[in-house]
Amino acid sequence: MSPVRRGDSLPIYNRIGVLRAERGMSRAQLAGLIDVNPQTVGALERGDHYPSLDLAFRISWVFELPVEAIFSRTEFGPLSTELYRTDRPPSTTGSGESSHA
């Protein structure tokens, strides 16, 4: 096994496909912006290929996000739960009152 690709023991998860879709960007468009071929983008999205540090920085530059928002050693949850997370307990239903201030 390559010392760079650690397989199942230390996987690298990513949000490239989600970020591309949010922006209406094709694999070919992203590939052109980060100077790789579209097949490489597909391999990255599937987890078949892990990016070099340089490539990870180029991808983060395109999406205007920090590297850790795109790549992680742990699986990402849905973006909605991270973006809209609240620390308050769930409201009870049927009270007719809004829980928003």
C-alpha positions in Angstrom: 0.0 0.0 0.0 1.2 3.5 -0.8 2.3 5.6 2.1 0.1 8.4 0.8 -3.1 6.5 0.2 -4.0 4.9 3.6 -7.2 3.2 2.4 -9.7 2.0 5.0 -7.4 2.8 8.0 -7.2 6.5 7.5 -9.8 7.5 4.8 -10.2 11.1 3.6 -13.8 12.1 3.0 -14.7 15.1 1.0 -17.6 17.3 -0.1 -16.4 18.1 -3.6 -19.5 16.7 -5.3 -21.9 18.5 -3.0 -20.0 21.8 -3.4 -19.9 21.4 -7.2 -23.7 20.7 -7.3 -24.5 23.7 -5.2 -22.6 25.9 -7.6 -24.0 24.2 -10.8 -20.5 23.3 -11.8 -19.6 20.3 -13.9 -16.6 18.0 -13.3 -15.0 19.4 -16.4 -15.4 23.0 -15.2 -13.9 22.2 -11.8 -11.1 20.2 -13.5 -10.2 23.2 -15.7 -10.1 25.5 -12.6 -7.8 23.2 -10.7 -5.7 22.0 -13.6 -6.6 18.3 -13.6 -8.7 16.1 -15.9 -12.4 15.5 -15.2 -11.6 11.8 -14.4 -9.5 13.0 -11.5 -12.3 15.0 -10.1 -14.6 11.9 -10.4 -11.9 9.8 -8.6 -11.6 12.4 -5.8 -15.4 12.5 -5.4 -15.6 8.8 -5.1 -12.7 8.6 -2.7 -10.7 6.5 -5.2 -7.9 9.2 -5.2 -6.7 11.4 -2.4 -5.5 14.9 -3.3 -2.0 16.2 -2.7 -1.8 19.2 -0.4 -1.3 21.5 -3.4 -4.5 20.1 -5.0 -6.5 20.4 -1.8 -5.5 24.0 -1.6 -6.5 24.7 -5.2 -9.9 23.1 -4.6 -10.4 25.1 -1.4 -9.5 28.3 -3.4 -12.1 27.5 -6.0 -14.8 26.9 -3.4 -13.6 29.8 -1.2 -13.6 27.5 1.8 -11.0 26.3 4.2 -9.5 22.9 3.4 -11.1 21.4 6.5 -14.6 22.4 5.3 -14.0 20.2 2.2 -11.8 17.3 3.5 -12.0 15.4 6.7 -10.8 12.1 8.3 -14.3 11.5 9.6 -17.5 11.3 7.5 -19.4 14.5 7.0 -23.0 14.8 8.2 -25.6 16.7 6.1 -24.6 20.3 5.6 -28.0 21.4 6.8 -27.4 20.0 10.3 -24.0 21.8 10.4 -25.3 25.1 9.0 -28.5 25.3 11.0 -27.5 23.6 14.2 -29.0 25.1 17.3 -28.2 24.5 21.0 -31.8 24.9 22.2 -34.1 21.9 22.9 -36.7 21.1 20.3 -40.0 23.0 20.6 -43.2 21.2 21.5 -45.7 21.0 18.7 -49.3 22.1 18.9 -48.8 25.1 21.1 -49.5 27.6 18.3 -46.6 29.7 19.5 -43.4 30.2 17.5 -40.2 29.3 19.3 -38.4 32.1 17.4 -37.7 35.4 19.1 
